[in-house]
Amino acid sequence: WREEDEEARRIRRSEADWSFIEKQPPRIKAALKYYVEAGDIRRAAKLAGLSLDEFNELRKKANIPVVC
């Protein structure tokens, strides 16, 4: 599992729009970074104070892929 988690993290890191992420308010930026590192969309949405749907839209704007 560890290798798969690291590969997923690498993909999310490489495809993310870091310029967009860095321009976000602190709470949103932290949640997006958490998602890139952990891949836990539910916890990231909670950290951001957003619904799952709202966070998913933000994830798309940040070009962060869902890696299974």
Rosetta constraint file for C-alpha pairs under 8 A:
AtomPair CA 1 CA 5 HARMONIC 6.07 0.50
AtomPair CA 2 CA 6 HARMONIC 6.18 0.50
AtomPair CA 3 CA 7 HARMONIC 6.14 0.50
AtomPair CA 4 CA 8 HARMONIC 6.16 0.50
AtomPair CA 5 CA 9 HARMONIC 6.13 0.50
AtomPair CA 6 CA 10 HARMONIC 6.10 0.50
AtomPair CA 7 CA 11 HARMONIC 6.28 0.50
AtomPair CA 8 CA 12 HARMONIC 6.24 0.50
AtomPair CA 8 CA 67 HARMONIC 5.70 0.50
AtomPair CA 8 CA 68 HARMONIC 7.44 0.50
AtomPair CA 9 CA 13 HARMONIC 6.04 0.50
AtomPair CA 9 CA 36 HARMONIC 6.28 0.50
AtomPair CA 9 CA 37 HARMONIC 5.65 0.50
AtomPair CA 9 CA 38 HARMONIC 7.20 0.50
AtomPair CA 9 CA 39 HARMONIC 7.38 0.50
AtomPair CA 10 CA 14 HARMONIC 6.11 0.50
AtomPair CA 11 CA 15 HARMONIC 6.18 0.50
AtomPair CA 11 CA 65 HARMONIC 7.74 0.50
AtomPair CA 11 CA 67 HARMONIC 7.70 0.50
AtomPair CA 12 CA 16 HARMONIC 5.88 0.50
AtomPair CA 12 CA 36 HARMONIC 5.51 0.50
AtomPair CA 12 CA 37 HARMONIC 7.82 0.50
AtomPair CA 12 CA 64 HARMONIC 5.61 0.50
AtomPair CA 12 CA 65 HARMONIC 5.86 0.50
AtomPair CA 12 CA 66 HARMONIC 7.71 0.50
AtomPair CA 12 CA 67 HARMONIC 7.46 0.50
AtomPair CA 13 CA 36 HARMONIC 6.12 0.50
AtomPair CA 13 CA 37 HARMONIC 7.70 0.50
AtomPair CA 13 CA 64 HARMONIC 7.78 0.50
AtomPair CA 15 CA 63 HARMONIC 6.48 0.50
AtomPair CA 15 CA 64 HARMONIC 6.10 0.50
AtomPair CA 15 CA 65 HARMONIC 7.10 0.50
AtomPair CA 16 CA 36 HARMONIC 7.87 0.50
AtomPair CA 16 CA 62 HARMONIC 5.94 0.50
AtomPair CA 16 CA 63 HARMONIC 5.06 0.50
AtomPair CA 16 CA 64 HARMONIC 4.62 0.50
AtomPair CA 16 CA 65 HARMONIC 7.54 0.50
AtomPair CA 17 CA 21 HARMONIC 6.37 0.50
AtomPair CA 17 CA 62 HARMONIC 5.07 0.50
AtomPair CA 17 CA 63 HARMONIC 5.63 0.50
AtomPair CA 17 CA 64 HARMONIC 7.22 0.50
AtomPair CA 18 CA 22 HARMONIC 5.98 0.50
AtomPair CA 18 CA 62 HARMONIC 7.45 0.50
AtomPair CA 19 CA 23 HARMONIC 6.45 0.50
AtomPair CA 20 CA 24 HARMONIC 6.84 0.50
AtomPair CA 20 CA 61 HARMONIC 7.93 0.50
AtomPair CA 20 CA 62 HARMONIC 5.95 0.50
AtomPair CA 21 CA 29 HARMONIC 5.61 0.50
AtomPair CA 21 CA 32 HARMONIC 6.90 0.50
AtomPair CA 21 CA 33 HARMONIC 7.77 0.50
AtomPair CA 21 CA 62 HARMONIC 6.27 0.50
AtomPair CA 22 CA 29 HARMONIC 6.31 0.50
AtomPair CA 23 CA 29 HARMONIC 7.68 0.50
AtomPair CA 24 CA 28 HARMONIC 5.94 0.50
AtomPair CA 24 CA 29 HARMONIC 5.23 0.50
AtomPair CA 25 CA 29 HARMONIC 5.96 0.50
AtomPair CA 26 CA 30 HARMONIC 6.03 0.50
AtomPair CA 27 CA 31 HARMONIC 6.26 0.50
AtomPair CA 27 CA 47 HARMONIC 7.16 0.50
AtomPair CA 27 CA 48 HARMONIC 5.54 0.50
AtomPair CA 28 CA 32 HARMONIC 6.16 0.50
AtomPair CA 28 CA 47 HARMONIC 7.84 0.50
AtomPair CA 28 CA 48 HARMONIC 5.03 0.50
AtomPair CA 29 CA 33 HARMONIC 6.16 0.50
AtomPair CA 30 CA 34 HARMONIC 6.04 0.50
AtomPair CA 30 CA 47 HARMONIC 7.88 0.50
AtomPair CA 30 CA 48 HARMONIC 7.64 0.50
AtomPair CA 31 CA 35 HARMONIC 6.18 0.50
AtomPair CA 31 CA 44 HARMONIC 4.86 0.50
AtomPair CA 31 CA 45 HARMONIC 6.90 0.50
AtomPair CA 31 CA 47 HARMONIC 5.60 0.50
AtomPair CA 31 CA 48 HARMONIC 5.33 0.50
AtomPair CA 32 CA 36 HARMONIC 6.28 0.50
AtomPair CA 32 CA 44 HARMONIC 6.77 0.50
AtomPair CA 32 CA 59 HARMONIC 7.10 0.50
AtomPair CA 33 CA 37 HARMONIC 6.31 0.50
AtomPair CA 34 CA 38 HARMONIC 5.83 0.50
AtomPair CA 34 CA 39 HARMONIC 7.47 0.50
AtomPair CA 34 CA 40 HARMONIC 7.91 0.50
AtomPair CA 34 CA 44 HARMONIC 6.26 0.50
AtomPair CA 35 CA 39 HARMONIC 4.66 0.50
AtomPair CA 35 CA 40 HARMONIC 5.71 0.50
AtomPair CA 35 CA 41 HARMONIC 6.07 0.50
AtomPair CA 35 CA 44 HARMONIC 5.62 0.50
AtomPair CA 36 CA 64 HARMONIC 7.18 0.50
AtomPair CA 39 CA 66 HARMONIC 7.83 0.50
AtomPair CA 39 CA 67 HARMONIC 7.86 0.50
AtomPair CA 40 CA 44 HARMONIC 6.17 0.50
AtomPair CA 41 CA 45 HARMONIC 6.01 0.50
AtomPair CA 41 CA 52 HARMONIC 7.40 0.50
AtomPair CA 41 CA 55 HARMONIC 7.84 0.50
AtomPair CA 41 CA 56 HARMONIC 7.76 0.50
AtomPair CA 42 CA 46 HARMONIC 6.31 0.50
AtomPair CA 42 CA 52 HARMONIC 6.38 0.50
AtomPair CA 43 CA 47 HARMONIC 6.13 0.50
AtomPair CA 44 CA 48 HARMONIC 6.20 0.50
AtomPair CA 44 CA 55 HARMONIC 7.78 0.50
AtomPair CA 45 CA 49 HARMONIC 6.13 0.50
AtomPair CA 45 CA 50 HARMONIC 5.21 0.50
AtomPair CA 45 CA 51 HARMONIC 6.11 0.50
AtomPair CA 45 CA 52 HARMONIC 5.61 0.50
AtomPair CA 45 CA 54 HARMONIC 7.91 0.50
AtomPair CA 45 CA 55 HARMONIC 5.34 0.50
AtomPair CA 46 CA 50 HARMONIC 6.12 0.50
AtomPair CA 46 CA 51 HARMONIC 7.33 0.50
AtomPair CA 48 CA 55 HARMONIC 7.59 0.50
AtomPair CA 50 CA 54 HARMONIC 5.79 0.50
AtomPair CA 50 CA 55 HARMONIC 5.83 0.50
AtomPair CA 51 CA 55 HARMONIC 6.16 0.50
AtomPair CA 52 CA 56 HARMONIC 6.03 0.50
AtomPair CA 53 CA 57 HARMONIC 6.31 0.50
AtomPair CA 54 CA 58 HARMONIC 6.45 0.50
AtomPair CA 55 CA 59 HARMONIC 6.07 0.50
AtomPair CA 56 CA 60 HARMONIC 6.27 0.50
AtomPair CA 57 CA 61 HARMONIC 6.38 0.50
AtomPair CA 58 CA 62 HARMONIC 6.19 0.50
AtomPair CA 59 CA 63 HARMONIC 6.25 0.50
AtomPair CA 59 CA 64 HARMONIC 5.54 0.50
AtomPair CA 59 CA 65 HARMONIC 7.78 0.50
AtomPair CA 60 CA 64 HARMONIC 6.08 0.50
AtomPair CA 60 CA 65 HARMONIC 7.45 0.50
